[in-house]
Amino acid sequence: MYEILAKEDLAPVTKLYEVRAPAVARKAQPGQFVIVRLSQEGERIPLTIADYDRERGTITLVVQEVGKTTMEMGTLSVGDQLASFTGPLGLPSEIKNYGTVLCVGGGVGIAPIYPIARDLKEAGSTVVSIIGARNKDLLFWEDKMRTVSDELIVCTDDGSYARKALVTIPLKEMLESGRPIEHIWAIGPAIMMKFCALTTQPFGVHTVVSLNSIMVDGTGMCGACRVEVGGQTRFVCVDGPEFDAHQVDWDQLLARQRIYPEQEKLAVEIWQHQHRCDG
Ligand code: FES
């Protein structure tokens, strides 16, 4: 069993969990993910690793409550146990000294971009980060991002904090400035990553995204997570989750993310009903 050692509200429906998982923490690297089950009969949910502490043997996850299992996870407390915690899964980010890199994190994507930015900076890269959220309440880890970035640009869609802009605006300005940018990471909602890809493509700067497709086994066997990249079928769980943003078939990815809206809605309604009855 995997004990929750710390829990923190980062935003109204976004929570941080620090989980004791020494074997996973020993090997975890930026860019990888875990698959979690709350109970033995529970749904398997993929969650990107936001941080790890090898000495304490812990993994930090930042979870947005978007479905039945993530909402149920939100009811757990410090001291509760997760039934399974499989990982680290997927390929790690390719970290090295690139020169100047841009790290773009949108919404809950700020969490996985953090360890990437940190390790890029440790490897000698100059890290310019852009983080954004829909509004001030949804923004988190500004201080943490500042500590691992040579420059940090913060924006909100509605202007309730910092600059009023989508992250693609400062991204485009940075590229138009002519400043040499060698590499870009962009992580966030699929639609944000799609528009980051469209923004950077004309400038020809290699751009990496971390895809969040539907997953079941997480080991390359079920095919649930398949995406088209460069005209080929790839599995996000074993070939990714990071891919060349300019090669991803974004329309197919977005369509596949919307395959089960009725089932997801029903699962939430049933769980909320049971949760109210139990409470
Ligand atoms: S989740 Fe089953 S193949 Fe990737």
Boltz pocket constraint, residues with backbone or C-beta under 6 A from the ligand:
constraints:
  - pocket:
      binder: B
      contacts: [[A, 214], [A, 215], [A, 216], [A, 217], [A, 218], [A, 219], [A, 220], [A, 221], [A, 222], [A, 223], [A, 224], [A, 225], [A, 226], [A, 235], [A, 236], [A, 237], [A, 238]]
      max_distance: 6.0
